[in-house]
Amino acid sequence: MYTSKISGLGYYVPENIVTNDDLSKMMDTNDEWIQERTGIKERRHIKKGDGNSTSVMGVKAAKIALERAKLTKNDIDLIIFATLSPDMYFPGGGVRVQDMMDMSTIPALDVRNQCSGFVYSLSVADQFIKTGMYKNILVIGSENHSGGLDMTTRGRAVSVIFGDGAGAAVISRSESKDRGILSTHLHSEGAHAKELSLEGPSTEHWVPELIEENPKENIPYFPYMNGQFVFKNAVVRFSEVINEGLQANNLSATDIDMLIPHQANLRISQFVQKQFKLQDDKVYNNIQKYGNTTAASIPIALTEAWEEGKIKEGDLVVLAAFGSGFTWGSAIIRW
Ligand SMILES: CC(C)(COP(=O)(O)OP(=O)(O)OC[C@H]1O[C@@H](n2cnc3c(N)ncnc32)[C@H](O)[C@@H]1OP(=O)(O)O)[C@@H](O)C(=O)NCCC(=O)NCCS
């Protein structure tokens, strides 16, 4: 059986910086509240007319990852695209990437697992590599949140948190037994689906119904989040799934060289850091600059950490995610 390794990483974020003060001009919020509760100072939003979309940003990140993997588009056997904000309701973003990158008719798979999307995608890629079916897989996490948020005071508890961006990784076959993706661990609990969700347009809330009802409150085509419930579940699940990954590999928290938590909220990351007694240089956070970019957050953070020289050969890197679904997962990687 083969092992899979991350052979190239890249990310792209739109140039347009939106600070907390910028948001306070659109809704009743302020820098102090946002920083204190979430750690976020600013985020990136696509600007109308800048040419970006979820797929376009994904392609920009993917091209960097490919170049760093020293591969071309012709070497890629499969595209896996994770997003909750595809350009179109259907088809998903994977086929758009295949077209925009002018790739041959390779398969394109879309993963709908929100904040856990990248870890789920990595796990799928890992299985295809391990069985020998594919050699190189392009995994992309990309989100265009800004186009779908309620940017009024009504939506402030959600809108201040999320940002736009994309991250990509090339997953390649490796012959090494002790390097690469050691294991991945995935979970879900659909009983809490509605606690962090966007209900319409969907077959439950289809367009004619939305137009007819046009409710003033709880508009189903804006995301809804039960913030405190999400927070409480997140801290428990993050810890559980990191422990599960460590135990599966006979490792302990002291073995972790770098933890890259999904950038949900700085307070959640700090809580997890404390639980595992990790020093500051063993956890990477960049939510301060980008907000929560959902499926893109782990590949963006992983790329930045690697670019900054914070991940070295032989390091034990742990990825962990939790989000809407609820879904959660971890990946244990020997770099
Ligand atoms: C969203 C979150 C920051 C809210 O913090 P909180 O301490 O739970 O705050 P609450 O929702 O209880 O709201 C407290 C007050 O702030 C207000 N408020 C909400 N959003 C606000 C904003 N952007 N600016 C100012 N005030 C705001 C509320 O209306 C409420 O006012 P009230 O007390 O007068 O009713 C927090 O619940 C959280 O981080 N949850 C996890 C979210 C997350 O990680 N999501 C991603 C998962 S992948």
The ligand as an SDF file (V2000), in Angstrom:
LIG
                    3D

 48 50  0  0  0  0  0  0  0  0999 V2000
  -20.8850   34.1400   17.8230 C   0  0  0  0  0  0  0  0  0  0  0  0
  -20.2430   34.4500   19.1690 C   0  0  0  0  0  0  0  0  0  0  0  0
  -18.9650   35.2380   18.9490 C   0  0  0  0  0  0  0  0  0  0  0  0
  -21.2200   35.2910   19.9730 C   0  0  0  0  0  0  0  0  0  0  0  0
  -20.6700   35.5220   21.2400 O   0  0  0  0  0  0  0  0  0  0  0  0
  -21.5670   35.3210   22.5280 P   0  0  0  0  0  0  0  0  0  0  0  0
  -20.7410   35.6730   23.6800 O   0  0  0  0  0  0  0  0  0  0  0  0
  -22.1420   33.9460   22.4560 O   0  0  0  0  0  0  0  0  0  0  0  0
  -22.6430   36.4330   22.3090 O   0  0  0  0  0  0  0  0  0  0  0  0
  -24.2310   36.3040   22.2820 P   0  0  0  0  0  0  0  0  0  0  0  0
  -24.6840   35.6250   21.0460 O   0  0  0  0  0  0  0  0  0  0  0  0
  -24.6930   35.7720   23.6000 O   0  0  0  0  0  0  0  0  0  0  0  0
  -24.6120   37.8250   22.1910 O   0  0  0  0  0  0  0  0  0  0  0  0
  -24.2510   38.7500   23.2170 C   0  0  0  0  0  0  0  0  0  0  0  0
  -24.7740   40.1150   22.8310 C   0  0  0  0  0  0  0  0  0  0  0  0
  -23.9810   40.6340   21.7580 O   0  0  0  0  0  0  0  0  0  0  0  0
  -24.8420   41.0540   20.6850 C   0  0  0  0  0  0  0  0  0  0  0  0
  -24.1240   40.8820   19.4160 N   0  0  0  0  0  0  0  0  0  0  0  0
  -24.1680   39.8230   18.5780 C   0  0  0  0  0  0  0  0  0  0  0  0
  -23.3570   40.0460   17.5360 N   0  0  0  0  0  0  0  0  0  0  0  0
  -22.8000   41.2630   17.7190 C   0  0  0  0  0  0  0  0  0  0  0  0
  -21.8870   42.0260   16.9790 C   0  0  0  0  0  0  0  0  0  0  0  0
  -21.3620   41.5970   15.8230 N   0  0  0  0  0  0  0  0  0  0  0  0
  -21.5320   43.2350   17.4660 N   0  0  0  0  0  0  0  0  0  0  0  0
  -22.0370   43.6860   18.6260 C   0  0  0  0  0  0  0  0  0  0  0  0
  -22.9020   42.9930   19.3590 N   0  0  0  0  0  0  0  0  0  0  0  0
  -23.2900   41.7950   18.9230 C   0  0  0  0  0  0  0  0  0  0  0  0
  -26.0570   40.1760   20.8170 C   0  0  0  0  0  0  0  0  0  0  0  0
  -27.1650   40.7740   20.1950 O   0  0  0  0  0  0  0  0  0  0  0  0
  -26.2080   40.0960   22.3140 C   0  0  0  0  0  0  0  0  0  0  0  0
  -26.8300   41.2760   22.7730 O   0  0  0  0  0  0  0  0  0  0  0  0
  -27.8640   41.2230   24.0110 P   0  0  0  0  0  0  0  0  0  0  0  0
  -27.0650   40.7210   25.1710 O   0  0  0  0  0  0  0  0  0  0  0  0
  -28.2790   42.6420   24.1340 O   0  0  0  0  0  0  0  0  0  0  0  0
  -28.9330   40.2830   23.5810 O   0  0  0  0  0  0  0  0  0  0  0  0
  -19.9260   33.1420   19.9710 C   0  0  0  0  0  0  0  0  0  0  0  0
  -21.1220   32.5110   20.3620 O   0  0  0  0  0  0  0  0  0  0  0  0
  -19.1030   32.2000   19.2070 C   0  0  0  0  0  0  0  0  0  0  0  0
  -17.9360   32.4590   18.9780 O   0  0  0  0  0  0  0  0  0  0  0  0
  -19.6490   31.0250   18.8320 N   0  0  0  0  0  0  0  0  0  0  0  0
  -18.9400   30.0790   17.9940 C   0  0  0  0  0  0  0  0  0  0  0  0
  -19.0520   30.5420   16.6020 C   0  0  0  0  0  0  0  0  0  0  0  0
  -18.1730   29.7830   15.6740 C   0  0  0  0  0  0  0  0  0  0  0  0
  -17.0640   29.4430   15.9940 O   0  0  0  0  0  0  0  0  0  0  0  0
  -18.6900   29.5390   14.4900 N   0  0  0  0  0  0  0  0  0  0  0  0
  -17.9820   28.8730   13.4870 C   0  0  0  0  0  0  0  0  0  0  0  0
  -18.0390   27.4180   13.6980 C   0  0  0  0  0  0  0  0  0  0  0  0
  -17.2590   26.6260   12.3990 S   0  0  0  0  0  0  0  0  0  0  0  0
  1  2  1  0
  2  3  1  0
  2  4  1  0
  2 36  1  0
  4  5  1  0
  5  6  1  0
  6  7  2  0
  6  8  1  0
  6  9  1  0
  9 10  1  0
 10 11  2  0
 10 12  1  0
 10 13  1  0
 13 14  1  0
 14 15  1  0
 15 16  1  0
 15 30  1  0
 16 17  1  0
 17 18  1  0
 17 28  1  0
 18 19  1  0
 18 27  1  0
 19 20  2  0
 20 21  1  0
 21 22  1  0
 21 27  2  0
 22 23  1  0
 22 24  2  0
 24 25  1  0
 25 26  2  0
 26 27  1  0
 28 29  1  0
 28 30  1  0
 30 31  1  0
 31 32  1  0
 32 33  2  0
 32 34  1  0
 32 35  1  0
 36 37  1  0
 36 38  1  0
 38 39  2  0
 38 40  1  0
 40 41  1  0
 41 42  1  0
 42 43  1  0
 43 44  2  0
 43 45  1  0
 45 46  1  0
 46 47  1  0
 47 48  1  0
M  END
$$$$
